[in-house]
C-alpha cells in the first residue's frame, strides 16, 4: 500500500500573508499524522515565501512519522539540512519568480552540483530523493548518482486534467498517454534499483490512475489537500485523500 506524505507549505503561506504566528505548520503536521498521513513534506525555498528555517527545527522535533524536506541543491540549503537532519531531503529545481516548482531536476545537465549535494547530505546520514520528470535518461542519471529514490513529477499529467469537463477523445488520449509515460518511467526506475514516489498537482479527482501504478510507493500531495481543508477541515481532507488512494488500489 502506498504511503501519503502531506505537504503543509500552504499552511505557512496563510501565516506569511499576515506575517503572524498562525496557522502553525507544526499544529497542521500533528493533525495530518493523527488523520493517518504517513509523513510530512515541506519545501524550504531560498526566498522563504512560506516555510521558515525555524519551522524545520520545530517540525523535526514534532513529526513522529517521516519528515521529507524539499530544497534546492545549494550550499545554503545543504548546510541547513545537515543541521536539522530530516529523514529525507528531496532535491528540486527552483527559480525565483515561479509560482510553484515548474518541473523536474535536470540531473543530466547539473550532475556535478547534484552529486556534491548528495554526498554532503549522505555524510550526515540523510537519505536523498530527486524530483525528476518521467524521463528515462533522467532516471538513469539519478540511479548513477546513488540516490535511494526518485520522485516522479506529475505536473504534466495534472495539467492535462485541469479541465475535467473536457471529455474530448484528444484530451482523454493525452491524459492516458501521460499516465502511461509515468508508469513506464516507474518501471525503469525500479529496474535501476530505485524507490519511486510521485507528486505535483495530484488531486482527489486525478489521483486514481497514478495510484494504480503498483510500483509507486509514496505520494507527496499538498495544495489540493490544504485547499480542501479550508472548506471541510484538515483532518477530513487528509482522510479523504487516503481513502481516494486506497480505493484506487483496491485496499
N, C-alpha and C positions, 0 to 999 in steps of 0.2 A: 504494500500500500504506500502510495506517495505521501511525502511529508508536505505540510504547508507552513512556510515562513511568512509572517505578515510584516510588510514594510510599513513602518509607522512614521515615515518622514513628514507626511502631511498633517499629522498631529502637531508637529513642530512648526509647520508652515502657518497654521492658525495662530499659534502662540506668537510667532515672529511678526505677524501682521500688526500686532499692537505692542510688540517689544515688552511683553509682560511675563508672568510666570505660569500661565495656564492657557491651554491644557498641557499637562505634564506628560511627555513621552514615556516616562517610566511607568506612570499610572496606566497608560494605554497598553504598554507591554505586559503588565501584570494581568490586565483584563483579557488580552489576547491569549495568554497562556492558560488562564482559567477556563476560557472558552474552548480550549483544545488545540490551539496552534502548537506546532512542533518547534517553532523557533521564531526569532525576531530578526528582521533585516532593517538596516538603516544605511543611509548614504551620507557620509561626511564630505561635503563639497568644499572646494577651495574658497568659494565665495560665501560660505556659511549661510546660505539663504534659508535653511531650515534647521537641521541638526547642528548643535554646537559641540565643541570639544568636551564641555562638562557633561553633556548628555551621554556621551560614550562612557565616561567614567562611571556615571550613575547606572547606566544600563548594564555594564559589566558586573556591577555589584548585585543588581536586582534580577537579571534574567537567569532562570534556572534551567531552561531548555537548551537553547542554541542561539548564539549571537553571531550574526553574519553582518559584517561591515563592508559596504561598497565604498570604493575610493579610487582615485586616480593613482597611477604608478609614479608618484613624485616623491622626492626625498622627504618633503614635509609630511606627507601622509604616511609614508612607511615608518617614519620616526614616531608618529603618534600611535600607530597601530602596535609598534614594538613595545611601547609603554603600556597601552591599555590591554593588549593581548586578548582580542576577541577570539572566538572559536575558529572562525573563518574570515579571511579577507577576500572579497571578490573585486578584482581589478577591473575597472570600467573606463571607457573613454570619457573625456569631459571637455566641453568648450564653454567659455564664459557666458555667451548670450543664449544658450539653448534653454528651452522651457523644461525639458527633461532629457535624459540620455537618449541620443538620436539613433544609436545603432551599436554594433559590437566593436570590440577592440580589433584593430588591425595588428594581429600578433606577428604576421609575416613582416610587415614594414617596421615594426617597433620592437623587434625581438630582443635587441641588446638591453634596452631600458627595462622591458618587462622581466627579462631574465635576472637582472640585477635586483629588482624589487622582490621577485620570488625568493631569491637566495637570502636576502636580508630577513624577510618575514619567516622563512623556514628556520633560520638560525635562532629565532625567538619562539620556536615551537608553534607557529601559526600555519594552519593549512591555507592553501591559496586556490581560489577558483578564478577562472577567466570568463568574462562576459563576452561572448562572440556571436556573430551571425551564423546561421546554419549553413556554413560553407566548409566543404571538405578540406581545403588547404589550411584554413584557419584551425580546424580541429586537429589536423596532423601536426601543425606547428605548435599548438598548445601541448599536445602529448610529448613532443620532443623536449619541451621545457620542463617536464616533470611535475606538472600540477596534478592534483588528485581529481579535479572536477572541472568541467566547463558548464557554464550556464548559457543555454541557447536563447538568443534574443528572439522573441516572438512579436516584435514590433510590426513587421510587415503583415503577418497573419492578423494581428489585431486591427491594423489599418483597413484591411480588406473587409473586416467585419463591422466597420463603423456605421454602415447603413443597413441595419437588419431588415428594413422593409424592401430592399432591393433584391428580388428573387430571380433576377435575370440569369439565364444559363451562363453567360460570360462571367458574371461575378461569382456564382456558385463554383464554377470550374476553377477560377483563380484562387478561391479560398481552399478548395480541395488540393490544388497543386502546391500551395504553400504549406499546408499541413503535411503533405507527402514529403516535401523537402525537409521539414523539421524531423519527420520520422526517419528519413534516410540518413540525415546528419547524426541523429541519435545513435543509430546502429553503427555507424563508423566510429563514433566516439567510444562506444562500448568495446568494439573490436580493438581499439587503441589502448584499452585499459583504463578509460576514464569513467568516473561517475558523471551523471548528467542531471542538471537542473534546467528549469525553464522559467522565463518570466519576461514581462514588459507588455503592458496593455491587456493582460488577460482579465476577463470579466466573468460574472455569473453566466452570461449568455454565450460566451465563446469558448469557455474553458474545456467543455466536454471532449471535443475531438483531440485536443492535446493531452488531456488526462488519460485518454485511452491508449496512448503510446506507452507500452509497458515498461520500457527501459528508462523513462524519466522518473527519477526518484524523489525529486523535490521541486516545489513551485514557490516562487517568490512573487507575491502579489500585494500591492499596496493601495494605489489610488482608488480602484473600484470598491475595495472593502471600506476604506475611510469615507468615500462618498456615500455608500450605503449606510454607514454608521451614523452619518449626520441626520438620517431620517428615521432609523429604527434602533439605533444604539450599537455600540461596538461589539458587545457580547453576541448579540443576534447576528450581526453582519459576518463575524468570523465563523460562527456555527453554520451559517447558510453557505459560505464558500466551501467549508469542509464537506458539507452534505453534497454540494454540486460535484465536487471532485470524486467523492466516494460513489455517488450514483453512476457517474460515467464509467467508473471502474468496476461496477457491479459488486461493490463491497457493502 
